[in-house]
């Protein structure tokens, strides 16, 4: 009875196991005999292999393998492995009833009897097709990402291990840094840093920041394989595994050297534009002040000239007048410097032989500088002529030499050199493309720091003591150089010295023979006919003194305070021989007045009195220019120029030439 219950219990337990196995649908669980013949079949096997128990029991399990695997003997190998090693486990392709393949995870265990004899195999198969597909999609994605990373050439994208050793290397890294993968993988990334940054611990700080904050970003100098430096934008991101353990870093480097250089050039251009606008504004202000100052000096000098005639016998008064005239003339020289800075002075450009000009004034320079500052001249055997105003160039050179002397109070050699240079493209300092002669004045003196150098050409800026300089020297020279289509370039290092370079444009024109007569510079005639002259100026002091000078010369002068009044006078009284007009006037400029006046009197002769350098381009022809401030002698010379124009047929002669000659007083 007891034995019967035991058998019943065993049967019941076996039934429970059978029911359990049959209830499993996610796994194919079945048995094979020692030869691989299927002996039972569960619901899970039927679900994803497609066979019913009646169709498959008694068949060899090799039918689930692909034809290639059967040909390679894989079913036999699986059973042999399970028998000899106690287990066979593998993933691979299997075949359903309908011929469709699926990816299976297979485990085969041997089943041994109590006597140790093999009685078969337990085989468990799991359908992992979906996981396989997901894995394949992930693999393809990772492969595409790898190809993508490898294809990027504008960025160095690579991985570091947790200690900072290079673990991967893309084509961009090879292009930017110069190393092939086999040369760099395994090396520490700190080799890309400069020696200074390595000494300062920058590589370790970068990794620590990425480890602590998750990310490090910065720009700095890095080193290529060949030792050259480049500007790099660097990002380092920490990489963690699924449990939060740091496994390395992702590092992206971009070469921004060109961007940095472009930004630097842009900053230089912006600074040049700012300086240009600032200097232009100061120049306009300075030019306007100089113009007004010229008018004041004009009134003073002309009044002094007339007063000198009236007090010819008073020695005390003559001394006072001479002192006053000297002061006014110094003021006039200052206004010329201001106009030079404002680029509004009158220039007489001509071909100049630079070595000959410097050699001709060497004695003057040496006497001015003194024996403790010897001059060394250095010129090539031949230099092309430059287009410049020789007088202004001499003044500029003397000014630069004096500056060099003042920079070496203890004495020292001053070198004056010249050489030819070619500018291929327009420069930011305003130099156009072309050939230039570079005239340099070089000292070994105190030099200038960058801030002082940047302000050196600003008007009224000086490092000399009170009363030792106006601060207009370099600004005047710069204005002169620009007006001559050149440039002033200053190079200086503190306590090393300064080099001042005058860039002057080369000209192919040769200098006119001095023996040829120049009608424009011929002496004014000693006699002048009395003329009816309309004088126009908005400054009452200048107007009054100009009229007084003309009357003293024997002319009839009609003073008019505005262009509109002058036109009304011409309309009423066309018997006018000469118009003397200021250029800068409110309402209507001198050039505009001349054009309107000649519409009323076509043969009207004109003298344009101005403190600015050039006659405006839009001015009508046949105009004699008179620079302010002028004295009676310059005024008489200008009128003489008008008379020569009449005599040589460049202008119609007025009715005044029918009168008797008049001796100018």
C-alpha positions in Angstrom: 0.0 0.0 0.0 2.8 2.2 0.9 4.6 1.3 -2.3 1.5 2.1 -4.3 1.1 5.6 -2.7 4.8 6.2 -3.6 4.3 5.4 -7.2 1.2 7.5 -7.3 3.0 10.4 -5.8 5.8 10.1 -8.3 3.4 9.9 -11.2 1.6 13.0 -9.8 4.9 14.9 -9.5 5.9 14.0 -13.0 2.5 15.1 -14.3 3.0 18.5 -12.6 6.3 18.9 -14.3 4.8 18.0 -17.6 2.0 20.4 -17.1 4.5 23.1 -16.1 6.7 22.6 -19.2 3.7 22.4 -21.5 2.4 25.7 -20.1 5.6 27.6 -21.0 5.2 29.4 -24.3 8.3 31.7 -24.3 10.7 28.8 -24.5 10.9 25.7 -26.6 11.6 22.9 -24.1 11.8 19.3 -25.4 13.9 16.1 -25.2 16.1 14.3 -27.6 17.2 10.7 -27.5 20.9 10.0 -27.6 20.8 10.2 -31.4 19.1 13.5 -31.5 15.5 12.3 -32.2 12.8 14.5 -30.7 10.9 12.6 -28.0 8.5 15.2 -26.6 7.4 18.7 -27.5 6.0 21.6 -25.5 3.6 24.5 -26.3 6.5 27.0 -26.5 8.3 24.9 -29.1 5.1 24.7 -31.2 4.6 28.5 -30.9 7.8 29.7 -32.4 9.0 26.6 -34.4 5.6 26.1 -36.0 5.4 22.3 -35.7 2.7 20.3 -33.7 3.8 17.4 -31.5 2.4 14.9 -34.0 4.4 16.5 -36.9 7.8 16.7 -35.1 8.1 13.9 -32.5 10.3 11.2 -34.0 12.1 13.7 -36.3 15.8 14.5 -36.0 16.4 17.9 -34.3 18.8 18.9 -37.1 15.9 20.0 -39.3 15.8 23.2 -37.2 19.3 24.1 -38.4 20.1 26.0 -41.6 21.4 24.1 -44.5 24.8 25.7 -44.1 25.0 24.6 -40.4 23.9 21.0 -41.2 26.5 20.9 -43.9 29.1 22.0 -41.4 28.0 19.3 -38.9 26.8 21.8 -36.3 23.9 19.6 -34.9 26.3 16.6 -34.3 28.9 19.0 -32.8 26.3 20.4 -30.4 25.3 16.9 -29.1 28.9 15.9 -28.8 29.8 19.0 -26.9 26.9 18.5 -24.5 27.8 14.9 -24.0 31.5 15.5 -23.4 31.5 18.9 -21.6 28.1 18.6 -19.8 26.5 21.5 -21.7 26.3 23.2 -25.1 25.2 26.8 -25.3 25.2 29.1 -28.3 23.2 31.6 -30.4 22.5 31.2 -34.0 20.1 31.1 -36.9 17.4 28.4 -36.8 14.6 27.6 -39.2 10.8 27.5 -38.6 8.4 25.1 -40.2 7.6 27.6 -42.9 11.3 28.1 -43.8 11.5 31.5 -42.0 14.7 32.0 -40.0 14.8 33.2 -36.5 17.7 34.0 -34.1 17.8 31.5 -31.2 19.6 31.1 -28.0 20.1 27.3 -27.5 21.1 25.3 -24.4 21.5 21.5 -24.6 22.1 19.5 -21.4 22.8 15.7 -21.4 20.5 13.5 -19.3 22.1 10.5 -17.6 20.4 7.5 -16.1 21.0 6.1 -12.6 23.5 3.8 -14.1 25.4 6.6 -15.7 24.2 5.8 -19.1 23.2 8.6 -21.5 19.5 8.5 -22.0 19.1 11.7 -24.0 19.3 15.5 -24.0 17.2 18.3 -22.6 17.0 21.2 -25.2 15.8 24.7 -24.4 15.5 27.2 -27.2 14.6 30.9 -26.9 13.5 33.1 -29.8 15.8 36.2 -29.6 14.9 37.5 -33.1 13.6 40.9 -31.8 16.6 41.3 -29.5 18.8 40.4 -32.5 17.1 42.9 -34.6 17.5 45.6 -31.9 21.1 44.6 -31.5 21.7 44.8 -35.2 20.0 48.2 -35.4 22.2 49.3 -32.6 25.3 47.9 -34.2 24.4 49.6 -37.5 23.8 52.8 -35.7 27.1 52.5 -33.9 28.8 51.7 -37.2 27.2 54.7 -38.9 28.2 56.9 -36.0 31.8 55.5 -36.2 31.8 56.2 -39.9 30.4 59.6 -39.3 33.0 60.4 -36.6 35.8 59.0 -38.9 34.5 61.1 -41.8 34.7 64.4 -39.9 37.8 66.3 -40.9 37.2 69.7 -39.4 37.1 68.5 -35.9 39.4 66.2 -33.9 37.0 63.7 -32.2 38.5 61.0 -30.1 38.2 59.2 -26.8 40.4 59.2 -23.7 40.4 56.5 -21.0 39.9 57.5 -17.4 43.6 58.4 -17.0 43.7 60.6 -20.2 45.3 58.2 -22.6 44.1 58.3 -26.2 41.8 55.4 -27.0 40.4 56.3 -30.4 41.4 58.7 -33.2 39.4 60.1 -36.2 40.5 61.6 -39.5 40.0 65.1 -38.3 42.3 64.5 -35.4 44.9 63.2 -37.8 44.5 66.2 -40.1 44.6 68.8 -37.3 47.2 67.3 -35.0 49.3 65.5 -37.6 49.5 62.0 -35.9 48.4 58.8 -37.5 46.3 56.5 -35.2 49.1 54.0 -34.7 51.4 56.9 -33.6 49.1 58.3 -30.9 46.7 55.7 -29.5 47.9 54.8 -26.1 49.7 58.1 -25.6 48.7 60.7 -22.9 46.7 63.6 -24.4 48.9 66.1 -22.5 51.4 65.9 -25.4 49.1 68.2 -27.4 49.6 71.0 -24.8 52.4 73.5 -24.8 55.3 73.1 -22.4 54.0 76.1 -20.4 50.5 74.6 -20.0 51.9 71.2 -19.0 54.1 72.8 -16.4 51.0 74.7 -15.1 49.0 71.5 -14.8 46.4 72.4 -17.5 45.8 68.8 -18.8 45.1 67.5 -15.3 42.9 70.5 -14.5 40.8 69.9 -17.7 40.1 66.2 -16.8 39.3 67.1 -13.2 36.9 69.8 -14.3 35.2 67.3 -16.7 35.1 64.7 -14.0 33.6 67.0 -11.4 31.3 69.1 -13.6 30.7 66.7 -16.4 32.2 69.0 -19.0 35.2 71.2 -19.7 35.4 73.8 -22.4 38.1 76.3 -23.2 40.3 77.9 -25.9 44.1 77.8 -25.9 47.2 77.0 -27.8 48.0 73.4 -28.7 50.9 71.8 -30.4 50.9 69.7 -33.6 53.2 66.8 -34.3 55.6 69.0 -36.2 55.9 71.4 -33.2 53.8 74.2 -34.7 51.2 75.8 -32.5 47.5 76.3 -33.4 44.6 78.0 -31.6 42.1 75.3 -30.4 38.6 75.3 -29.1 38.4 72.3 -26.8 35.4 70.4 -25.2 35.9 67.4 -22.9 32.8 65.4 -21.7 33.0 62.7 -19.1 31.6 59.3 -20.1 30.0 57.0 -17.5 28.7 53.4 -17.7 25.3 52.2 -16.7 26.2 52.0 -13.0 27.7 55.5 -13.0 31.4 54.5 -13.1 33.7 56.8 -15.1 35.1 55.0 -18.1 36.7 57.8 -20.0 36.2 61.1 -21.8 35.0 62.3 -25.1 37.2 65.1 -26.5 36.4 67.4 -29.4 39.0 69.9 -30.7 38.5 72.5 -33.4 41.3 74.4 -35.0 40.2 78.1 -34.8 43.5 79.6 -35.8 42.0 81.1 -39.0 39.0 82.4 -37.0 41.3 83.9 -34.4 43.4 85.5 -37.1 40.3 86.8 -38.9 39.0 88.2 -35.6 42.4 89.8 -35.0 42.4 91.4 -38.4 38.8 92.5 -37.8 39.8 94.1 -34.5 42.8 95.8 -36.2 40.4 97.1 -38.9 37.9 98.3 -36.3 40.7 100.0 -34.4 42.0 101.6 -37.5 38.5 102.8 -38.4 38.0 104.2 -34.9 41.4 105.9 -35.1 40.6 107.2 -38.6 37.3 108.6 -37.5 38.7 110.1 -34.3 41.6 111.7 -36.2 39.3 112.9 -38.9 37.1 114.5 -36.3 40.1 116.1 -34.6 41.4 117.1 -38.0 38.2 118.9 -38.9 38.2 120.6 -35.5 41.9 121.5 -35.9 41.4 122.7 -39.5 38.5 124.9 -38.4 40.5 126.4 -35.5 43.4 127.0 -37.8 41.2 128.8 -40.3 39.7 131.1 -37.6 43.2 131.6 -36.2 44.5 132.5 -39.6 41.8 135.2 -39.9 42.9 136.7 -36.5 46.6 136.6 -37.5 45.7 138.2 -40.9 44.1 141.1 -39.1 47.1 141.5 -36.7 49.8 141.2 -39.4 48.1 143.5 -41.9 47.4 146.1 -39.2 51.1 145.8 -38.1 52.3 146.3 -41.6 50.2 149.5 -42.1 51.2 150.7 -38.6 54.8 150.1 -39.4 54.5 152.5 -42.4 52.8 155.2 -40.4 55.4 155.1 -37.6 58.5 154.7 -39.7 60.4 157.4 -37.7 59.6 156.1 -34.2 62.3 153.7 -33.2 60.6 152.6 -30.0 57.3 151.9 -31.8 59.3 150.0 -34.5 60.7 147.6 -31.9 57.3 147.0 -30.4 55.8 146.4 -33.9 58.7 144.0 -34.8 58.1 142.0 -31.6 54.4 141.9 -32.3 55.0 140.8 -35.9 57.4 138.1 -34.7 54.8 136.7 -32.3 52.1 136.7 -35.0 54.5 135.0 -37.4 55.1 132.3 -34.8 51.4 131.9 -34.5 51.2 131.6 -38.3 53.8 128.8 -38.2 51.7 127.0 -35.6 48.6 127.3 -37.8 50.6 125.7 -40.6 51.4 122.8 -38.4 47.7 122.5 -37.5 46.8 122.6 -41.1 49.4 120.0 -41.9 47.8 117.7 -39.3 44.4 118.4 -40.8 45.9 117.7 -44.2 44.7 121.1 -45.5 48.1 122.9 -46.1 49.2 123.8 -49.6 51.8 121.4 -50.9 54.1 121.7 -53.9 54.7 118.1 -54.9 57.7 117.5 -57.2 60.1 114.7 -57.9 62.6 114.5 -55.0 65.9 112.7 -54.9 65.8 111.5 -51.2 69.6 110.8 -50.8 70.4 114.1 -52.3 67.9 116.0 -50.2 69.2 114.3 -46.9 72.8 114.8 -47.9 72.2 118.5 -48.7 70.8 119.1 -45.2 73.3 116.9 -43.3 75.3 119.9 -42.0 72.1 121.6 -40.9 71.0 118.4 -39.1 74.3 117.9 -37.4 74.5 121.5 -36.2 71.0 121.2 -34.8 71.6 117.9 -33.1 75.0 118.7 -31.6 78.3 116.7 -31.5 77.0 114.2 -29.0 74.5 112.8 -31.5 76.5 111.8 -34.6 74.5 111.2 -37.8 74.9 108.0 -39.9 73.5 108.0 -43.4 72.8 104.7 -45.2 71.3 104.7 -48.7 71.5 102.1 -51.5 73.5 103.0 -54.7 70.3 104.0 -56.5 66.8 105.0 -55.4 64.0 106.2 -57.6 62.7 109.7 -57.0 59.6 110.2 -54.8 56.7 112.7 -55.2 56.9 115.1 -52.3 57.1 118.7 -51.2 60.8 119.0 -50.6 60.5 121.9 -48.2 57.9 120.1 -46.1 59.9 116.9 -46.3 63.0 118.7 -45.0 61.0 120.1 -42.1 59.5 116.7 -41.3 63.0 115.1 -41.4 64.4 117.8 -39.1 61.5 117.3 -36.7 62.1 113.5 -36.6 65.8 114.0 -36.0 65.1 116.3 -33.1 62.7 113.8 -31.6 65.5 111.1 -31.9 67.9 113.4 -30.2 65.5 114.2 -27.3 65.0 110.4 -26.8 68.8 110.1 -26.1 69.6 112.9 -23.7 73.0 111.3 -22.9 74.0 111.2 -26.6 74.0 108.5 -29.2 74.1 107.8 -32.9 71.1 108.7 -35.1 70.8 106.7 -38.3 69.0 108.0 -41.3 68.4 105.3 -43.9 66.3 104.8 -47.0 65.3 101.8 -49.1 62.7 100.9 -51.7 59.6 98.8 -50.7 56.7 97.4 -52.6 53.1 97.2 -51.2 51.2 94.4 -53.0 47.8 95.1 -51.5 46.2 98.1 -49.8 47.1 98.3 -46.1 45.1 99.1 -43.1 47.1 102.2 -42.5 45.9 103.7 -45.8 48.9 102.9 -48.0 47.8 102.0 -51.5 49.4 99.2 -53.5 52.6 100.4 -55.3 56.3 101.3 -54.9 57.6 103.4 -52.1 60.8 104.8 -50.7 61.0 104.3 -47.0 62.9 107.1 -45.3 63.8 106.0 -41.7 65.1 107.9 -38.7 66.4 105.4 -36.1 67.5 106.0 -32.5 68.6 103.8 -29.6 66.9 105.9 -27.0 64.2 105.5 -24.4 61.6 104.1 -26.7 57.8 104.1 -26.1 55.5 101.6 -24.4 52.5 100.4 -26.4 50.1 102.9 -24.9 52.4 105.8 -25.7 53.1 104.5 -29.1 49.4 104.3 -29.9 48.9 107.9 -29.0 52.1 109.3 -30.4 50.5 110.9 -33.5 47.6 112.5 -31.6 47.6 116.3 -31.8 48.9 118.0 -28.7 50.0 114.7 -27.1 53.6 115.0 -25.8 55.8 113.2 -23.3 58.1 116.2 -23.1 58.1 118.7 -20.3 56.0 121.8 -20.1 57.2 124.4 -22.7 59.4 121.8 -24.5 57.0 120.8 -27.3 53.6 121.6 -28.8 52.6 117.9 -29.3 52.0 118.7 -33.0 55.3 117.5 -34.5 54.3 113.8 -35.3 50.7 114.6 -36.0 51.9 117.2 -38.5 54.3 114.7 -40.1 51.6 112.1 -40.3 49.2 114.6 -42.0 52.0 115.6 -44.4 52.7 112.0 -45.3 49.1 111.2 -45.9 48.6 114.3 -48.0 51.6 113.1 -50.1 49.8 109.7 -50.6 52.2 108.1 -48.1 52.3 107.1 -44.5 54.1 107.6 -41.2 54.9 104.3 -39.5 56.3 104.3 -35.9 58.0 101.2 -34.4 59.3 101.4 -30.8 60.3 99.2 -27.9 60.7 100.6 -24.4 64.4 101.2 -23.5 65.4 99.8 -27.0 64.7 102.8 -29.2 62.4 104.0 -32.0 62.2 103.9 -35.7 60.2 106.5 -37.6 59.4 105.5 -41.2 58.2 107.9 -43.8 56.7 106.0 -46.7 56.8 108.2 -49.8 55.4 107.1 -53.2 57.8 106.6 -56.1 57.3 108.7 -59.2 58.4 108.2 -62.7 58.4 112.0 -63.4 61.8 113.6 -63.4 62.5 117.0 -61.8 62.3 120.1 -64.1 65.5 121.8 -64.9 66.0 124.7 -62.5 67.3 126.8 -65.4 63.8 126.8 -67.0 61.8 129.9 -66.2 58.7 129.3 -64.1 56.1 132.0 -64.7 54.2 131.0 -61.6 57.2 131.9 -59.4 58.4 135.0 -61.2 58.6 138.2 -59.3 55.6 140.4 -59.2 55.9 143.6 -61.2 56.9 146.7 -59.4 54.0 148.7 -60.9 50.3 148.0 -60.7 47.4 149.8 -62.3 44.7 151.0 -59.9 41.8 148.5 -60.0 38.3 148.4 -58.7 38.2 145.4 -56.4 35.4 143.8 -54.5 36.6 142.2 -51.3 34.3 139.6 -49.7 34.9 138.1 -46.3 32.5 137.2 -43.4 35.2 138.2 -40.9 35.0 141.9 -40.4 38.5 142.2 -39.1 40.0 140.5 -42.1 37.7 142.5 -44.4 38.7 145.8 -42.9 42.4 145.1 -43.0 42.4 143.7 -46.6 40.6 146.9 -47.8 43.2 149.0 -46.0 46.1 147.1 -47.6 44.5 147.5 -51.0 43.9 151.2 -50.6 47.4 151.6 -49.4 48.5 150.0 -52.7 46.4 152.6 -54.6 43.4 150.4 -55.5 39.7 151.2 -55.1 38.5 148.6 -52.6 34.8 147.8 -52.1 34.2 145.8 -48.9 31.3 143.4 -48.9 30.4 141.1 -45.9 28.6 138.3 -47.7 28.4 136.5 -51.0 24.8 137.6 -51.5 25.7 141.2 -51.1 28.6 140.8 -53.6 26.2 139.4 -56.2 23.8 142.3 -55.7 26.8 144.7 -56.2 27.9 142.9 -59.4 24.3 143.1 -60.7 24.2 146.9 -60.1 27.8 147.7 -61.0 29.4 145.4 -63.5 32.5 147.7 -63.9 34.5 145.6 -61.4 38.1 144.5 -62.3 38.8 142.0 -59.6 37.1 139.9 -56.9 39.0 138.9 -53.8 36.9 136.4 -51.8 37.3 134.1 -48.8 36.4 130.4 -49.4 34.8 129.3 -46.1 31.7 131.6 -45.7 28.2 130.9 -44.4 25.5 130.5 -47.0 27.7 130.3 -50.0 31.3 129.3 -50.4 33.9 131.4 -52.3 33.9 128.9 -55.2 30.1 129.1 -55.5 30.3 132.9 -55.4 32.9 132.9 -58.2 30.6 130.8 -60.4 27.6 133.0 -59.8 29.7 136.2 -60.3 31.1 135.1 -63.6 27.6 134.4 -64.8 27.1 138.2 -64.4 30.6 139.3 -65.4 32.3 136.6 -67.6 35.7 138.2 -67.7 35.9 138.8 -63.9 39.4 138.1 -62.5 39.4 136.3 -59.1 41.7 135.9 -56.1 40.6 133.1 -53.7 42.0 133.9 -50.2 41.9 130.8 -48.0 43.8 129.2 -45.1 43.3 125.7 -46.6 45.8 124.0 -48.9 44.1 123.2 -52.1 41.6 125.0 -54.3 38.5 122.8 -54.4 38.2 120.5 -57.4 34.9 122.0 -58.4 36.4 125.5 -58.7 36.2 127.4 -62.0 39.4 127.9 -64.0 41.7 131.0 -63.9 41.7 131.5 -60.2 44.7 132.9 -58.3 45.1 131.5 -54.8 46.2 133.6 -51.9 47.2 131.8 -48.6 46.0 133.2 -45.3 47.4 134.9 -43.3 48.9 137.2 -46.0 50.6 140.5 -45.8 50.7 143.4 -48.2 53.6 141.9 -50.2 51.8 138.6 -50.8 48.6 140.6 -51.7 50.5 142.6 -54.3 52.1 139.5 -55.7 48.7 137.9 -56.1 47.4 140.9 -58.0 50.5 140.8 -60.1 49.7 137.2 -60.9 46.3 138.3 -62.1 47.9 141.0 -64.3 50.3 138.3 -65.8 47.3 136.1 -66.6 45.8 139.1 -68.5 49.0 139.9 -70.3 49.5 136.2 -71.3 46.0 135.9 -72.6 44.8 133.5 -69.9 42.0 135.9 -68.9 40.2 138.8 -70.6 41.8 142.2 -69.7 39.4 144.5 -67.8 38.7 148.1 -68.6 41.3 149.2 -66.0 44.1 148.5 -68.5 42.9 151.5 -70.5 44.0 153.8 -67.7 47.4 155.3 -67.1 50.0 153.2 -65.2 50.0 153.7 -61.5 53.0 153.5 -59.3 52.2 151.3 -56.3 53.0 153.0 -53.1 
